[in-house]
Amino acid sequence: MKWRENGQIQAMAVFLRAVEEGGAEDLFALFEFEAKVTDERLIAVLTKLNTGLNRVYSASK
C-alpha cells in the first residue's frame, strides 16, 4: 500500500471516529436519495461533527 493510500485511510478513520464521538450519524442520512435537508438540520449535524473532531484531536494531544 502506498503512502498516499495510507494517508487517505487514516483521514477516513479520523473522520468516522469524529462522527461517532460527536453523535453525527445523521450526516449520512443527508445524502439519501430523497433526504429533506434544511438549514437547521445541516447546522445541527455539522455542529455535532465539529464537536466530534474537537474530541478526536484533543484526545490525540
N, C-alpha and C positions, 0 to 999 in steps of 0.2 A: 504494500500500500504506500502510495506516495505521500510526501509531507502535506501537500495541499489537501488531499483526501482526508488525512488525519485531522487537519485543522477544521475542515467542514464538519466532520463527525463530532469533534469536540464542541464546536459552536452550536450544533443542533442539540447536543446533550445539555449544554448550559441553558439553552432556550427552553427545552422541555422541563428541566428542573425548575426554572423560574415560573413556568405556567403552573406546575404543581404547588410550589411554595406559596404563590400568590393566590391560588384558587381561581385561576383564569381559564379554566377548562372551557368556558363559554366562547372563548376565542375561536375554537374550531367550528362552532355552530354558525359563526358569522359567514362562513364560506359554503354553507349548504346551498343547494340549488335555489330554493325559494325562501331563503332567510330574509326576515324583515330587519333591516339594520337601521336603527335610529341613532341620533347623536348621543342620547343618554346611554343607550346600550353600549355603543362603541367607547364612550368615555369611561364607563364603569369597567369594561373589560381591560382597557389599556391601563387604567389606574391599578387594577389587580396585577397585571403583568409587570408594571413598574415596581410595585411592592415586592413581587417575587424576584425580580432582577436585583433589587437592593438587598434582599435577604441572601441571595446566592453570592453576590460579590462581597458582602460584608462578612460572610462566613468563610470566605477564602483568604481573608487578610490575617 
